[in-house]
Amino acid sequence: MKDFADLIGRVLITLIFFFEVYDTLGFWESTKDTMTAYNITWNQDVLLIGMVTLLILGSFMVLIGYYANIGAFLLLLYLIPVTFIVYSFWNDPIDYRRVNSIGFAKNLAICGGLLLLIANGGAGKFSIKRMLHVLRLPKE
């Protein structure tokens, strides 16, 4: 049961990051406008390409279970700064504080899931890395 839960957990965690890639690529200019609203104006295209690269690489590694702990670390490199920039509820007006504090807490929960993946040393039984290891032919 643990192995199935590991697999389902990896799929569910990566869905949000793959959606973020889809959203960023589909609404590139809108994403740049949002970055400008948060005073992130330095090389927006380079930052977005870096962000999309981190998200695709990290999500794919976590999803297939090939060095999932490294993929989780790449996703944390994206998620931690975004969480503190976008959901800085302590700087928001009272009307937005509650909603953004919930978003902040949700992102921290996702960070916790990624940290669990790192702490467990990888993806478990249902992973490409394990299958490659198990299917390795013996040396003669």
PESUL-V732478 format. One record per pair of residues at least 6 apart in sequence whose C-alpha atoms are under 8 Angstrom apart, sorted by the first residue. I is the first residue (numbers start at 1). J is the second residue. Records with the same first field share a line. If there is no record, write none. Layout:
I=J + J
This chain:
3=124 + 125 + 126
4=126
6=123 + 124 + 126
7=63 + 123 + 124 + 126
10=62 + 63 + 123
11=63
13=110 + 113
14=59 + 60 + 62 + 63
17=55 + 56 + 59
18=55 + 56 + 59
20=55
21=52 + 55 + 56
24=31 + 48 + 52
32=44 + 45
35=41 + 44
38=85 + 86
51=78
54=74 + 75 + 77 + 78
55=74 + 75 + 78
57=71 + 74
58=68 + 70 + 71 + 72 + 73 + 74 + 75
59=71 + 72 + 75
60=71
61=67 + 68 + 70 + 71 + 72
62=68 + 69 + 71 + 72 + 123
64=127 + 128
65=122 + 123 + 124 + 126 + 127 + 128 + 129
66=123 + 127 + 128 + 129
67=122 + 123 + 129
68=117 + 118 + 122 + 123
69=117 + 118 + 119 + 121 + 122 + 123
70=118
72=114 + 115 + 117 + 118
73=114 + 115 + 118
75=114
76=111 + 114
79=107 + 111
80=111
83=104 + 107 + 108
84=104
87=100 + 101 + 103 + 104
88=100 + 101 + 104
89=96 + 97 + 98 + 100 + 101 + 104
90=97
117=123
124=130
